[in-house]
């Protein structure tokens, strides 16, 4: 395990990786400008082995029902790996590779590997979940907290989802797909051709969040930050749209944030 932060650099870009704080990206600076909300709970954290909320903290795998801790009562939220310390497998000036062994309360043995790669104009995050034994359902996602305001300019979001998951009073998808609605959002959207969301701080920076995955949660109900969260399935997806990790096939996903100064 390592509690020591890792600073990656490429050109005028700098990213701080925090193995001891859930494997999160604690800072991303472009030409000295911080893009991520600061604080132990913020930055950008990995959501594994599930994303968003699990209804009542329960999910079914075959005939077995598993109960996760209700860390967002009455639900369980955002997986378990953001609460643990990761190991540093490899590091260089512009790349870090971290691993995390899945432990209780997650009921299945397995390993998560995250690669953080920085270039002069992009940050790419790649994750894989593999099993040490039996197959199990899982999800992968990322939860970045981008500053709402940079240099006095408020961010605008541009994306064209094919649908929005109707959200119930319990903040979980009802199973109905509806036409995308205007914000503010704490909502999941479908983008079958891949996640493609552009954040623009006028006169400052444009940043594009992309992923081959087709699900993204957008959360902009806080004054300080907006979140654009690519993930491999919708909230409560362990119950409604499980992706299996098998001995022959790990679950893999990636997202790239690419920026340009305006």
Beta strands, then each sheet from edge to edge (+ up, - down):
strand 1: 6-10
strand 2: 13-18
strand 3: 24-30
strand 4: 33-34
strand 5: 44-47
strand 6: 53-54
strand 7: 58-61
strand 8: 64-67
strand 9: 76-77
strand 10: 87-91
strand 11: 95-102
strand 12: 110-118
strand 13: 122-131
strand 14: 136-138
strand 15: 141-144
strand 16: 146-147
strand 17: 149-150
strand 18: 153-158
strand 19: 163-167
strand 20: 173-178
strand 21: 186-190
strand 22: 195-201
strand 23: 205-211
strand 24: 215-219
strand 25: 225-231
strand 26: 243-245
strand 27: 251-261
sheet 1: 1+ 2- 3+ 4-
sheet 2: 5+ 15-
sheet 3: 6+ 9-
sheet 4: 7+ 8-
sheet 5: 10+ 11- 12+ 13- 27+ 23- 22+ 18- 17+
sheet 6: 14+ 26-
sheet 7: 16+ 25- 24+ 21- 19+ 20-
end
